[in-house]
Amino acid sequence: MWEVAAARYGLTSWVLLLISMWGRISLCGNKIPCFASIQSGIGAVQSSTIMEITQEIYNEQVNFNKLEGITLRGGWDTSFTSNPSYTTISGSINITQGTITIQNIILK
């Protein structure tokens, strides 16, 4: 997925993670790594990361306590070819350390 991130965003030092509510690779356009929750994706972060998230409602409390910076990009279709919509997080995002950039995400 690093090559995809580099091509899509013109970056070479970021990692791309995919989040689909059901967490099945087939629902991530057969791309890996694919996680079932935003928090599980954050748990896998070891360097600066872009997380693309499907256009669903995620009922979770997102906690971030890492030195790395991440970008959450919501609203993606399940093939991760376009992001015409928004992702909803029904809960909260708690940041105790690090930086999160949020795009196309609604907090409820």
N, C-alpha and C positions, 0 to 999 in steps of 0.2 A: 504493500500500500504506500510505501514511501515514494515510489515513482509516480503514483497517482497524485499524491499531495504536491509533489514538485511540479508536475505538469499543470495541475489545476490552478495552483496558487502561486507558481513561480518561486517556490521555497525549496530549500534543500535540507534544512536542519530541523524541520518539523515532522512529527509523526501524525498520520491520519487514522482515527478510530471511527467506526460506524456504530450507531446505536439504533436498534429497531426493537420496539416493545416486546416482540416475541423472541428476539435473540437468536433466531434460526438463520443460518447462513443463506438459506434459500430466500429469506425475506430481507436480506441485505444485498440483493442483486448478485448473490453467490460470491460476495467479496468478504475478505477477512482482514483484520479481526472485527467481529460483530458481537456487540454486547446487548443484553436485554434491558439494561437500565442505565441511566446517566451516571449514577453513583458507581456502578460496577466498571464503567468505562474510566471514570476518574481514578478508581483504585488501580487501574493498569498504567496510569500516567507515570512515565519515568523521565520524560524530557518535554520540551515545548510541544504541544499537541493541538491539533484541530479535531474536534468531534462533530461529525455530521449526524443529525438526529432526525428521524422520520417525523412526519406531520401527524402526530398522535398526541394524546393527553397522557402525561406521565405523572402519576400520583406518588410523589416521593419528596423526601427532604434531602437536598443535595448539600453535602459538606465538602469543603475544599480547604486543605491544609498542606500545601506543597510549595516548594520554592519555585517550581516551574510555572510558566504562564500557559493558559489554555484558552482556546476559542471555541465556544459552543455555537454551532450554526444550525439552526432549526429549519423546519418546513420542508424537508426533503421527501420526495416520493420513495417508495420502497426499493426502487432500482438504483437510487442515488445518482440519477442522471439530471434531475432538475429540482429546484426548491421553490415551487410556486405558492407555498402557503406558510403557515406558522406551526411551531411546536408549542404546546402548552405544558407548563410545569405547574401542577396543582399541589402546592406545598411551598417550600422556600429554598433559597440558596444562601448558605452560610459560608462566608470566607473568613478564615482566621489567619491565613498566610497565603501569599501568592496573588496572582492576578487572573481574573476571568473576563474575557470579552464575549459579549452576548449579541447574537444577530438572529432575527426572525424567531424570537421566543417570547411568549406571553407568560407572565407570572400571575397565578391566581391565589 
